[in-house]
Protein backbone atom coordinates (compact mmCIF):
# COMPACT_ATOMS: atom_id res chain seq x y z
CA UNK A 1 0.00 0.00 0.00
CA UNK A 2 1.40 3.38 -0.99
CA UNK A 3 1.24 6.03 1.72
CA UNK A 4 -0.13 9.50 0.90
CA UNK A 5 -0.21 12.80 2.76
CA UNK A 6 -3.79 11.98 3.79
CA UNK A 7 -2.52 8.94 5.73
CA UNK A 8 -0.34 11.02 8.07
CA UNK A 9 -0.64 13.89 10.48
CA UNK A 10 2.23 15.90 11.98
CA UNK A 11 3.78 14.01 14.88
CA UNK A 12 3.21 10.54 13.41
CA UNK A 13 6.20 8.19 13.53
CA UNK A 14 7.41 6.85 10.20
CA UNK A 15 10.32 4.92 8.76
CA UNK A 16 11.68 4.35 5.28
CA UNK A 17 10.43 1.10 3.78
CA UNK A 18 14.08 0.16 3.24
CA UNK A 19 14.84 0.64 6.95
CA UNK A 20 16.68 3.31 8.90
CA UNK A 21 15.79 5.37 11.95
CA UNK A 22 12.30 6.09 13.21
CA UNK A 23 11.42 9.64 12.15
CA UNK A 24 8.74 12.15 13.07
CA UNK A 25 6.56 13.38 10.23
CA UNK A 26 6.38 17.19 10.33
CA UNK A 27 4.08 17.83 7.38
CA UNK A 28 4.21 18.31 3.64
CA UNK A 29 7.16 20.28 2.27
CA UNK A 30 5.87 23.44 0.60
CA UNK A 31 8.09 23.48 -2.50
CA UNK A 32 8.37 19.76 -3.30
CA UNK A 33 5.27 18.16 -1.80
CA UNK A 34 7.48 15.57 -0.09
CA UNK A 35 6.97 14.30 3.44
CA UNK A 36 9.15 16.43 5.71
CA UNK A 37 10.64 14.27 8.46
CA UNK A 38 13.06 14.80 11.34
CA UNK A 39 15.11 12.43 13.52
CA UNK A 40 18.15 12.51 15.76
CA UNK A 41 21.54 11.09 14.86
CA UNK A 42 23.80 11.01 17.92
CA UNK A 43 22.11 14.07 19.39
CA UNK A 44 22.20 16.00 16.11
CA UNK A 45 18.79 16.91 14.68
CA UNK A 46 18.41 15.83 11.07
CA UNK A 47 15.64 16.95 8.71
CA UNK A 48 14.89 15.74 5.19
CA UNK A 49 12.06 15.35 2.71
CA UNK A 50 11.09 11.93 1.37
CA UNK A 51 8.49 10.81 -1.13
CA UNK A 52 5.39 9.47 0.59
CA UNK A 53 5.74 6.21 -1.38
CA UNK A 54 9.09 5.53 0.36
CA UNK A 55 7.57 5.69 3.88
CA UNK A 56 5.72 3.32 6.17
CA UNK A 57 4.36 3.73 9.68
CA UNK A 58 6.96 2.91 12.33
CA UNK A 59 6.25 -0.24 14.32
Secondary structure as UniProt FT lines:
FT   HELIX           5..7
FT   TURN            10..11
FT   STRAND          13..16
FT   TURN            17..18
FT   STRAND          19..28
FT   TURN            30..32
FT   STRAND          35..41
FT   TURN            42..43
FT   STRAND          44..50
FT   HELIX           52..54
FT   STRAND          55..57
//
